Amino acid sequence: MSLPPIDCTVDLAHGGRWTSWRSGRREWLWRNRLVSAAERSAAAPGDAFVDAGGAEECLPTVRGRPDHGDTWSRPWSGTSADAWVEVPGLGTLRRSVAAGPVLQVGYRIDGAPGTRFLHAVHALLGLSEDAVLELPEARTMIILDQPGQERRWPSGLDRLGPDDGTATCAVVPGVRRAVITDGADRLQLDWDCPEAPELCSLMLWRNLGGWPQAAPYRSIGIEPMVGRAADRSTAAPGDCAVIGSSGVFHWSLTIRASTNAPT
Protein backbone atom coordinates (compact mmCIF):
# COMPACT_ATOMS: atom_id res chain seq x y z
CA MET A 1 0.00 0.00 0.00
CA SER A 2 1.51 3.32 -1.07
CA LEU A 3 1.38 6.50 1.01
CA PRO A 4 1.26 9.46 -1.41
CA PRO A 5 1.74 12.93 0.10
CA ILE A 6 -1.32 15.06 0.77
CA ASP A 7 -1.38 18.38 -1.02
CA CYS A 8 -3.75 20.80 0.70
CA THR A 9 -5.03 24.20 -0.33
CA VAL A 10 -6.89 26.76 1.76
CA ASP A 11 -8.85 29.93 1.12
CA LEU A 12 -7.78 32.28 3.89
CA ALA A 13 -9.81 35.21 2.59
CA HIS A 14 -13.03 33.23 2.93
CA GLY A 15 -13.04 31.61 6.33
CA GLY A 16 -9.74 29.78 6.19
CA ARG A 17 -11.65 27.06 4.35
CA TRP A 18 -9.82 23.94 3.21
CA THR A 19 -10.58 23.60 -0.51
CA SER A 20 -8.48 20.52 -1.34
CA TRP A 21 -6.98 17.46 0.28
CA ARG A 22 -5.41 15.75 -2.72
CA SER A 23 -3.42 12.54 -2.45
CA GLY A 24 -2.05 11.31 -5.76
CA ARG A 25 -4.99 11.14 -8.15
CA ARG A 26 -7.56 11.23 -5.35
CA GLU A 27 -9.31 14.40 -4.22
CA TRP A 28 -10.84 13.69 -0.81
CA LEU A 29 -12.83 16.87 -0.26
CA TRP A 30 -16.29 17.17 -1.81
CA ARG A 31 -17.48 20.25 -3.64
CA ASN A 32 -21.14 21.19 -3.84
CA ARG A 33 -21.65 22.01 -7.50
CA LEU A 34 -25.02 23.56 -6.70
CA VAL A 35 -23.22 26.42 -4.91
CA SER A 36 -21.18 28.87 -6.97
CA ALA A 37 -17.77 30.14 -5.91
CA ALA A 38 -19.21 33.66 -5.97
CA GLU A 39 -21.96 32.72 -3.51
CA ARG A 40 -19.46 31.24 -1.06
CA SER A 41 -17.08 34.17 -1.46
CA ALA A 42 -19.84 36.69 -0.72
CA ALA A 43 -20.64 35.19 2.70
CA ALA A 44 -20.19 37.63 5.58
CA PRO A 45 -20.45 37.30 9.37
CA GLY A 46 -24.06 36.78 10.35
CA ASP A 47 -25.07 35.17 7.06
CA ALA A 48 -26.70 31.75 6.87
CA PHE A 49 -24.20 28.95 6.29
CA VAL A 50 -23.26 28.36 2.65
CA ASP A 51 -22.85 24.62 2.06
CA ALA A 52 -20.11 24.83 -0.57
CA GLY A 53 -18.18 21.73 0.48
CA GLY A 54 -14.53 21.50 1.42
CA ALA A 55 -13.68 21.64 5.10
CA GLU A 56 -14.76 24.50 7.36
CA GLU A 57 -13.53 25.37 10.86
CA CYS A 58 -16.64 25.49 13.09
CA LEU A 59 -15.89 27.50 16.26
CA PRO A 60 -17.12 28.35 18.93
CA THR A 61 -20.17 26.21 18.07
CA VAL A 62 -21.34 23.94 15.29
CA ARG A 63 -25.09 24.38 15.48
CA GLY A 64 -26.83 27.31 17.13
CA ARG A 65 -25.80 30.90 16.62
CA PRO A 66 -23.96 31.56 14.46
CA ASP A 67 -24.76 28.38 12.52
CA HIS A 68 -21.52 26.45 11.87
CA GLY A 69 -19.72 28.92 14.10
CA ASP A 70 -18.18 32.34 13.61
CA THR A 71 -14.94 31.64 11.76
CA TRP A 72 -16.09 30.21 8.41
CA SER A 73 -17.39 33.59 7.22
CA ARG A 74 -14.45 35.73 8.36
CA PRO A 75 -11.19 36.57 6.57
CA TRP A 76 -8.12 34.98 8.13
CA SER A 77 -4.60 36.41 8.34
CA GLY A 78 -1.22 34.77 7.74
CA THR A 79 -0.25 32.00 5.35
CA SER A 80 -1.51 28.52 4.52
CA ALA A 81 1.12 27.15 6.94
CA ASP A 82 0.35 29.56 9.81
CA ALA A 83 -2.99 31.36 9.87
CA TRP A 84 -5.21 32.97 12.48
CA VAL A 85 -8.59 34.62 12.93
CA GLU A 86 -10.24 36.66 15.68
CA VAL A 87 -13.41 35.00 16.98
CA PRO A 88 -15.88 37.40 18.66
CA GLY A 89 -16.61 36.50 22.26
CA LEU A 90 -13.88 33.85 22.30
CA GLY A 91 -10.43 35.06 21.32
CA THR A 92 -8.04 33.96 18.60
CA LEU A 93 -7.92 30.70 16.67
CA ARG A 94 -4.53 29.85 15.21
CA ARG A 95 -3.92 26.96 12.81
CA SER A 96 -0.49 25.63 11.82
CA VAL A 97 -0.06 23.13 9.00
CA ALA A 98 2.97 20.98 8.21
CA ALA A 99 2.56 19.28 4.82
CA GLY A 100 4.14 16.03 3.64
CA PRO A 101 3.24 12.34 3.48
CA VAL A 102 1.30 13.00 6.70
CA LEU A 103 -0.56 16.30 7.06
CA GLN A 104 -0.09 17.62 10.59
CA VAL A 105 -2.44 20.34 11.82
CA GLY A 106 -2.08 22.14 15.13
CA TYR A 107 -4.78 24.32 16.70
CA ARG A 108 -4.24 26.97 19.36
CA ILE A 109 -7.13 28.90 20.89
CA ASP A 110 -6.29 31.97 22.99
CA GLY A 111 -9.01 33.49 25.13
CA ALA A 112 -10.25 34.30 28.59
CA PRO A 113 -9.92 31.45 31.11
CA GLY A 114 -13.22 29.70 31.65
CA THR A 115 -14.55 30.36 28.15
CA ARG A 116 -16.57 27.38 26.83
CA PHE A 117 -16.52 26.35 23.17
CA LEU A 118 -16.93 23.58 20.62
CA HIS A 119 -14.58 23.18 17.67
CA ALA A 120 -15.21 20.83 14.74
CA VAL A 121 -13.35 20.42 11.46
CA HIS A 122 -16.42 20.18 9.23
CA ALA A 123 -14.86 18.07 6.46
CA LEU A 124 -17.20 17.07 3.65
CA LEU A 125 -15.71 14.14 1.76
CA GLY A 126 -16.30 13.00 -1.80
CA LEU A 127 -17.07 9.31 -1.29
CA SER A 128 -18.65 6.56 -3.36
CA GLU A 129 -21.62 4.46 -2.28
CA ASP A 130 -19.18 1.70 -1.28
CA ALA A 131 -17.37 3.79 1.33
CA VAL A 132 -17.16 2.52 4.92
CA LEU A 133 -16.34 4.43 8.11
CA GLU A 134 -14.45 2.72 10.93
CA LEU A 135 -14.24 4.26 14.42
CA PRO A 136 -12.12 1.82 16.47
CA GLU A 137 -12.84 3.48 19.84
CA ALA A 138 -16.57 4.11 19.36
CA ARG A 139 -19.12 2.50 21.64
CA THR A 140 -22.19 4.74 21.64
CA MET A 141 -23.47 7.75 19.72
CA ILE A 142 -26.01 10.51 20.15
CA ILE A 143 -28.39 10.92 17.22
CA LEU A 144 -29.40 14.56 16.93
CA ASP A 145 -32.99 15.61 16.12
CA GLN A 146 -34.48 12.23 17.00
CA PRO A 147 -36.21 10.87 20.11
CA GLY A 148 -34.38 8.19 22.05
CA GLN A 149 -31.14 9.77 20.96
CA GLU A 150 -28.47 7.44 22.36
CA ARG A 151 -27.66 4.32 20.33
CA ARG A 152 -24.84 1.85 20.02
CA TRP A 153 -22.30 2.51 17.29
CA PRO A 154 -22.52 1.79 14.39
CA SER A 155 -26.17 0.68 13.98
CA GLY A 156 -25.63 0.78 10.23
CA LEU A 157 -24.23 4.31 10.07
CA ASP A 158 -20.74 3.08 9.19
CA ARG A 159 -21.99 2.32 5.67
CA LEU A 160 -21.94 5.53 3.64
CA GLY A 161 -24.21 4.50 0.77
CA PRO A 162 -26.09 3.79 -1.38
CA ASP A 163 -28.33 6.84 -1.23
CA ASP A 164 -31.58 6.01 0.54
CA GLY A 165 -33.21 9.39 1.11
CA THR A 166 -32.10 9.72 4.75
CA ALA A 167 -30.06 12.36 6.55
CA THR A 168 -28.60 11.65 9.98
CA CYS A 169 -26.38 13.76 12.22
CA ALA A 170 -24.67 12.06 15.15
CA VAL A 171 -22.06 12.88 17.78
CA VAL A 172 -19.81 9.94 18.63
CA PRO A 173 -17.95 10.64 21.92
CA GLY A 174 -14.65 9.15 23.02
CA VAL A 175 -13.21 8.92 19.51
CA ARG A 176 -9.75 9.99 18.35
CA ARG A 177 -9.45 8.04 15.09
CA ALA A 178 -11.57 7.71 11.96
CA VAL A 179 -10.69 5.49 9.01
CA ILE A 180 -12.55 5.83 5.73
CA THR A 181 -12.11 3.06 3.16
CA ASP A 182 -13.40 3.74 -0.34
CA GLY A 183 -12.42 1.08 -2.84
CA ALA A 184 -8.64 0.95 -3.06
CA ASP A 185 -8.24 4.25 -1.19
CA ARG A 186 -8.00 4.88 2.55
CA LEU A 187 -8.09 8.11 4.55
CA GLN A 188 -7.15 8.13 8.23
CA LEU A 189 -7.78 11.00 10.61
CA ASP A 190 -6.22 11.05 14.09
CA TRP A 191 -6.75 13.82 16.62
CA ASP A 192 -5.81 14.47 20.21
CA CYS A 193 -6.26 17.02 22.94
CA PRO A 194 -3.75 16.58 25.78
CA GLU A 195 -5.58 19.05 28.02
CA ALA A 196 -8.94 17.23 27.79
CA PRO A 197 -8.61 13.93 25.92
CA GLU A 198 -12.04 12.82 27.12
CA LEU A 199 -13.60 15.55 24.94
CA CYS A 200 -12.27 14.14 21.66
CA SER A 201 -15.31 13.19 19.58
CA LEU A 202 -16.52 12.82 16.02
CA MET A 203 -19.51 14.44 14.39
CA LEU A 204 -20.97 12.45 11.51
CA TRP A 205 -23.21 14.04 8.89
CA ARG A 206 -24.56 11.17 6.77
CA ASN A 207 -26.76 12.79 4.15
CA LEU A 208 -27.73 10.16 1.59
CA GLY A 209 -30.00 12.37 -0.46
CA GLY A 210 -32.24 13.25 2.48
CA TRP A 211 -31.49 16.99 2.87
CA PRO A 212 -32.45 19.71 2.13
CA GLN A 213 -36.09 18.78 1.72
CA ALA A 214 -36.73 20.96 -1.32
CA ALA A 215 -33.77 19.75 -3.38
CA PRO A 216 -31.82 16.98 -1.59
CA TYR A 217 -28.30 15.98 -2.52
CA ARG A 218 -25.60 13.67 -1.17
CA SER A 219 -22.99 14.93 1.30
CA ILE A 220 -20.90 13.10 3.88
CA GLY A 221 -19.34 14.99 6.78
CA ILE A 222 -16.58 13.32 8.84
CA GLU A 223 -15.81 15.91 11.49
CA PRO A 224 -13.10 15.54 14.17
CA MET A 225 -13.93 17.75 17.12
CA VAL A 226 -13.34 18.70 20.73
CA GLY A 227 -16.60 18.65 22.64
CA ARG A 228 -19.50 16.24 22.97
CA ALA A 229 -22.34 18.40 21.68
CA ALA A 230 -23.37 20.33 18.58
CA ASP A 231 -24.75 23.52 20.12
CA ARG A 232 -22.74 25.38 22.77
CA SER A 233 -25.81 27.19 24.08
CA THR A 234 -27.64 23.96 24.99
CA ALA A 235 -24.68 21.70 25.79
CA ALA A 236 -24.73 19.87 29.11
CA PRO A 237 -22.12 20.81 31.73
CA GLY A 238 -18.84 19.16 30.84
CA ASP A 239 -19.68 18.64 27.16
CA CYS A 240 -17.85 21.76 25.97
CA ALA A 241 -14.12 22.42 25.90
CA VAL A 242 -12.98 25.12 28.32
CA ILE A 243 -10.02 27.46 28.08
CA GLY A 244 -7.91 26.87 31.20
CA SER A 245 -6.10 29.21 33.52
CA SER A 246 -3.23 29.66 31.05
CA GLY A 247 -5.61 31.31 28.57
CA VAL A 248 -4.57 28.81 25.88
CA PHE A 249 -6.12 25.58 24.58
CA HIS A 250 -4.36 23.20 22.16
CA TRP A 251 -5.45 20.27 20.05
CA SER A 252 -4.11 18.57 16.94
CA LEU A 253 -5.21 16.67 13.86
CA THR A 254 -3.20 14.32 11.64
CA ILE A 255 -4.38 13.33 8.15
CA ARG A 256 -2.88 10.50 6.11
CA ALA A 257 -3.98 8.81 2.91
CA SER A 258 -2.98 5.52 1.31
CA THR A 259 -3.98 3.48 -1.71
CA ASN A 260 -3.75 0.02 -3.19
CA ALA A 261 -4.47 1.37 -6.66
CA PRO A 262 -1.69 0.98 -9.25
CA THR A 263 0.33 4.14 -9.74
C-alpha positions as CSV (number, residue, x, y, z in Angstrom):
1,M,0.0,0.0,0.0
2,S,1.5,3.3,-1.1
3,L,1.4,6.5,1.0
4,P,1.3,9.5,-1.4
5,P,1.7,12.9,0.1
6,I,-1.3,15.1,0.8
7,D,-1.4,18.4,-1.0
8,C,-3.7,20.8,0.7
9,T,-5.0,24.2,-0.3
10,V,-6.9,26.8,1.8
11,D,-8.9,29.9,1.1
12,L,-7.8,32.3,3.9
13,A,-9.8,35.2,2.6
14,H,-13.0,33.2,2.9
15,G,-13.0,31.6,6.3
16,G,-9.7,29.8,6.2
17,R,-11.7,27.1,4.3
18,W,-9.8,23.9,3.2
19,T,-10.6,23.6,-0.5
20,S,-8.5,20.5,-1.3
21,W,-7.0,17.5,0.3
22,R,-5.4,15.8,-2.7
23,S,-3.4,12.5,-2.4
24,G,-2.1,11.3,-5.8
25,R,-5.0,11.1,-8.2
26,R,-7.6,11.2,-5.4
27,E,-9.3,14.4,-4.2
28,W,-10.8,13.7,-0.8
29,L,-12.8,16.9,-0.3
30,W,-16.3,17.2,-1.8
31,R,-17.5,20.2,-3.6
32,N,-21.1,21.2,-3.8
33,R,-21.7,22.0,-7.5
34,L,-25.0,23.6,-6.7
35,V,-23.2,26.4,-4.9
36,S,-21.2,28.9,-7.0
37,A,-17.8,30.1,-5.9
38,A,-19.2,33.7,-6.0
39,E,-22.0,32.7,-3.5
40,R,-19.5,31.2,-1.1
41,S,-17.1,34.2,-1.5
42,A,-19.8,36.7,-0.7
43,A,-20.6,35.2,2.7
44,A,-20.2,37.6,5.6
45,P,-20.4,37.3,9.4
46,G,-24.1,36.8,10.3
47,D,-25.1,35.2,7.1
48,A,-26.7,31.8,6.9
49,F,-24.2,29.0,6.3
50,V,-23.3,28.4,2.7
51,D,-22.8,24.6,2.1
52,A,-20.1,24.8,-0.6
53,G,-18.2,21.7,0.5
54,G,-14.5,21.5,1.4
55,A,-13.7,21.6,5.1
56,E,-14.8,24.5,7.4
57,E,-13.5,25.4,10.9
58,C,-16.6,25.5,13.1
59,L,-15.9,27.5,16.3
60,P,-17.1,28.3,18.9
61,T,-20.2,26.2,18.1
62,V,-21.3,23.9,15.3
63,R,-25.1,24.4,15.5
64,G,-26.8,27.3,17.1
65,R,-25.8,30.9,16.6
66,P,-24.0,31.6,14.5
67,D,-24.8,28.4,12.5
68,H,-21.5,26.5,11.9
69,G,-19.7,28.9,14.1
70,D,-18.2,32.3,13.6
71,T,-14.9,31.6,11.8
72,W,-16.1,30.2,8.4
73,S,-17.4,33.6,7.2
74,R,-14.4,35.7,8.4
75,P,-11.2,36.6,6.6
76,W,-8.1,35.0,8.1
77,S,-4.6,36.4,8.3
78,G,-1.2,34.8,7.7
79,T,-0.2,32.0,5.3
80,S,-1.5,28.5,4.5
81,A,1.1,27.2,6.9
82,D,0.4,29.6,9.8
83,A,-3.0,31.4,9.9
84,W,-5.2,33.0,12.5
85,V,-8.6,34.6,12.9
86,E,-10.2,36.7,15.7
87,V,-13.4,35.0,17.0
88,P,-15.9,37.4,18.7
89,G,-16.6,36.5,22.3
90,L,-13.9,33.9,22.3
91,G,-10.4,35.1,21.3
92,T,-8.0,34.0,18.6
93,L,-7.9,30.7,16.7
94,R,-4.5,29.8,15.2
95,R,-3.9,27.0,12.8
96,S,-0.5,25.6,11.8
97,V,-0.1,23.1,9.0
98,A,3.0,21.0,8.2
99,A,2.6,19.3,4.8
100,G,4.1,16.0,3.6
101,P,3.2,12.3,3.5
102,V,1.3,13.0,6.7
103,L,-0.6,16.3,7.1
104,Q,-0.1,17.6,10.6
105,V,-2.4,20.3,11.8
106,G,-2.1,22.1,15.1
107,Y,-4.8,24.3,16.7
108,R,-4.2,27.0,19.4
109,I,-7.1,28.9,20.9
110,D,-6.3,32.0,23.0
111,G,-9.0,33.5,25.1
112,A,-10.3,34.3,28.6
113,P,-9.9,31.5,31.1
114,G,-13.2,29.7,31.7
115,T,-14.6,30.4,28.1
116,R,-16.6,27.4,26.8
117,F,-16.5,26.3,23.2
118,L,-16.9,23.6,20.6
119,H,-14.6,23.2,17.7
120,A,-15.2,20.8,14.7
121,V,-13.4,20.4,11.5
122,H,-16.4,20.2,9.2
123,A,-14.9,18.1,6.5
124,L,-17.2,17.1,3.6
125,L,-15.7,14.1,1.8
126,G,-16.3,13.0,-1.8
127,L,-17.1,9.3,-1.3
128,S,-18.6,6.6,-3.4
129,E,-21.6,4.5,-2.3
130,D,-19.2,1.7,-1.3
131,A,-17.4,3.8,1.3
132,V,-17.2,2.5,4.9
133,L,-16.3,4.4,8.1
134,E,-14.4,2.7,10.9
135,L,-14.2,4.3,14.4
136,P,-12.1,1.8,16.5
137,E,-12.8,3.5,19.8
138,A,-16.6,4.1,19.4
139,R,-19.1,2.5,21.6
140,T,-22.2,4.7,21.6
141,M,-23.5,7.8,19.7
142,I,-26.0,10.5,20.2
143,I,-28.4,10.9,17.2
144,L,-29.4,14.6,16.9
145,D,-33.0,15.6,16.1
146,Q,-34.5,12.2,17.0
147,P,-36.2,10.9,20.1
148,G,-34.4,8.2,22.0
149,Q,-31.1,9.8,21.0
150,E,-28.5,7.4,22.4
151,R,-27.7,4.3,20.3
152,R,-24.8,1.8,20.0
153,W,-22.3,2.5,17.3
154,P,-22.5,1.8,14.4
155,S,-26.2,0.7,14.0
156,G,-25.6,0.8,10.2
157,L,-24.2,4.3,10.1
158,D,-20.7,3.1,9.2
159,R,-22.0,2.3,5.7
160,L,-21.9,5.5,3.6
161,G,-24.2,4.5,0.8
162,P,-26.1,3.8,-1.4
163,D,-28.3,6.8,-1.2
164,D,-31.6,6.0,0.5
165,G,-33.2,9.4,1.1
166,T,-32.1,9.7,4.7
167,A,-30.1,12.4,6.5
168,T,-28.6,11.7,10.0
169,C,-26.4,13.8,12.2
170,A,-24.7,12.1,15.2
171,V,-22.1,12.9,17.8
172,V,-19.8,9.9,18.6
173,P,-17.9,10.6,21.9
174,G,-14.7,9.1,23.0
175,V,-13.2,8.9,19.5
176,R,-9.8,10.0,18.3
177,R,-9.4,8.0,15.1
178,A,-11.6,7.7,12.0
179,V,-10.7,5.5,9.0
180,I,-12.6,5.8,5.7
181,T,-12.1,3.1,3.2
182,D,-13.4,3.7,-0.3
183,G,-12.4,1.1,-2.8
184,A,-8.6,1.0,-3.1
185,D,-8.2,4.2,-1.2
186,R,-8.0,4.9,2.5
187,L,-8.1,8.1,4.6
188,Q,-7.2,8.1,8.2
189,L,-7.8,11.0,10.6
190,D,-6.2,11.1,14.1
191,W,-6.8,13.8,16.6
192,D,-5.8,14.5,20.2
193,C,-6.3,17.0,22.9
194,P,-3.7,16.6,25.8
195,E,-5.6,19.0,28.0
196,A,-8.9,17.2,27.8
197,P,-8.6,13.9,25.9
198,E,-12.0,12.8,27.1
199,L,-13.6,15.6,24.9
200,C,-12.3,14.1,21.7
201,S,-15.3,13.2,19.6
202,L,-16.5,12.8,16.0
203,M,-19.5,14.4,14.4
204,L,-21.0,12.4,11.5
205,W,-23.2,14.0,8.9
206,R,-24.6,11.2,6.8
207,N,-26.8,12.8,4.1
208,L,-27.7,10.2,1.6
209,G,-30.0,12.4,-0.5
210,G,-32.2,13.3,2.5
211,W,-31.5,17.0,2.9
212,P,-32.5,19.7,2.1
213,Q,-36.1,18.8,1.7
214,A,-36.7,21.0,-1.3
215,A,-33.8,19.7,-3.4
216,P,-31.8,17.0,-1.6
217,Y,-28.3,16.0,-2.5
218,R,-25.6,13.7,-1.2
219,S,-23.0,14.9,1.3
220,I,-20.9,13.1,3.9
221,G,-19.3,15.0,6.8
222,I,-16.6,13.3,8.8
223,E,-15.8,15.9,11.5
224,P,-13.1,15.5,14.2
225,M,-13.9,17.7,17.1
226,V,-13.3,18.7,20.7
227,G,-16.6,18.6,22.6
228,R,-19.5,16.2,23.0
229,A,-22.3,18.4,21.7
230,A,-23.4,20.3,18.6
231,D,-24.8,23.5,20.1
232,R,-22.7,25.4,22.8
233,S,-25.8,27.2,24.1
234,T,-27.6,24.0,25.0
235,A,-24.7,21.7,25.8
236,A,-24.7,19.9,29.1
237,P,-22.1,20.8,31.7
238,G,-18.8,19.2,30.8
239,D,-19.7,18.6,27.2
240,C,-17.9,21.8,26.0
241,A,-14.1,22.4,25.9
242,V,-13.0,25.1,28.3
243,I,-10.0,27.5,28.1
244,G,-7.9,26.9,31.2
245,S,-6.1,29.2,33.5
246,S,-3.2,29.7,31.0
247,G,-5.6,31.3,28.6
248,V,-4.6,28.8,25.9
249,F,-6.1,25.6,24.6
250,H,-4.4,23.2,22.2
251,W,-5.4,20.3,20.1
252,S,-4.1,18.6,16.9
253,L,-5.2,16.7,13.9
254,T,-3.2,14.3,11.6
255,I,-4.4,13.3,8.2
256,R,-2.9,10.5,6.1
257,A,-4.0,8.8,2.9
258,S,-3.0,5.5,1.3
259,T,-4.0,3.5,-1.7
260,N,-3.8,0.0,-3.2
261,A,-4.5,1.4,-6.7
262,P,-1.7,1.0,-9.3
263,T,0.3,4.1,-9.7
